[in-house]
Amino acid sequence: QQSRPVSEPQASREGTQRHWDEVHSSKDPDEVSWYQPEPGLSLELIERAELPANAPILDLGGGTSSLAAHLLEGGHRDVTVADISSAALERARRELGPRAAGRVQWLQVDVRSDRLQRRYALWHDRAVFHFMVDAADRDGYLDNLRSGLRAGGHLVLATFGPEGPMSCSGLPVRRYGVEELQRLLGPEFRVLSSQVEDHSTPGGDVQQFLYAHFQRLDSSAVEGAPAL
């Protein structure tokens, strides 16, 4: 798939891509701090959405996560793995091999600046949004979310929680509570559930994640919400 560039300074885009390519090229998937042997809570929240097998699912920042493989095992047939790092996507593509044929699409994208060309029934993001520390980056992400998620669609968003770390992989992050996420998303998103999870990194540290499950409402039912 191709994405349409909008307005991101090229130096920022290239620098960010270079950073994450270096991370994924220098470490095995089970050596990065966000590694999970199984994405249990993500899978649980996706299952709660009760999507049909052919519903389009986006795993933003999916990189070398095993989520796509688990979704395929669960019968899902339309999964997009998006990441800014070509190195991460290439590793994931090799790992899934022929199992992905016709069911997984690979998309190299900077979510701050590349307009997604599809609308998804579910948008999953574990550990991308908390890197949007600048207002312009958050706005670019949220613009993409609003254009890329269907009315009635589900958002499963996992960020560092209120007691999470202040940085990750050499970059600053922003920590969130569910109330702040709700404020940023606005009234067209309704929170269905939220919970914190203590994630143990391969290096033995513990990081607090906040998992929040939202549903996007039909804008006709939300006063002041933008038209879809």
Disulfide bonds with the S-S distance in Angstrom:
none
